[in-house]
């Protein structure tokens, strides 16, 4: 039987978890469909001019 309790054994692991939880607290995770993501990217790229080298 698994309790789904994380086991962190290193200081680096604890620091990574704290950093991730802080980031999620500041900017909650947003779930979007791939279609809506690509629509948004397409709209943003059409608005901004392309830079030619």
N, C-alpha and C positions, 0 to 999 in steps of 0.2 A: 504494500500500500504506500503510495506516494502522497506526502502532505503538501507538495508544491511550495515548500519553504526554501528560499535561496540560501545557499551555504557559501559565504565569502571567507576566504582563508588568508588573503593578503591585504596589506595596506593599500597597494595599488588598486586592487579590486574594490575596496571600500570607497576610495577616492573616485573611481569611475562611476560607481552607483550613485554617490552623492551628487556628482556633477550631472549625471543623467536625470536624476529626480529634480534637481534645481532647474534644469532646462525645461523639463516638462511642466513644472509649476509656473514658470514665467511664460512659456508658450505652449499651451495645451496641444496635444496631438490632434490633427485634423485629418479625417479620412475622406478621400475623394475618389471618384471613379477615374480610370485612365482617360476616358473620353472628356470629362470636364477639365482634367489637367491639361490635355493637349489643346482644347479649345482656348484655355487661358493663355498658354504659351503662344499659340498662333496669333491671338489678338494682340499680345504684347509685342511680338516681332513685327507685326504689320504696322503698329503705331510708331515704332522707333526706326529711324533711317538706318540703312545698312552702311557700314564703313567700308570703302573700297581702298585697297592698298595699292 
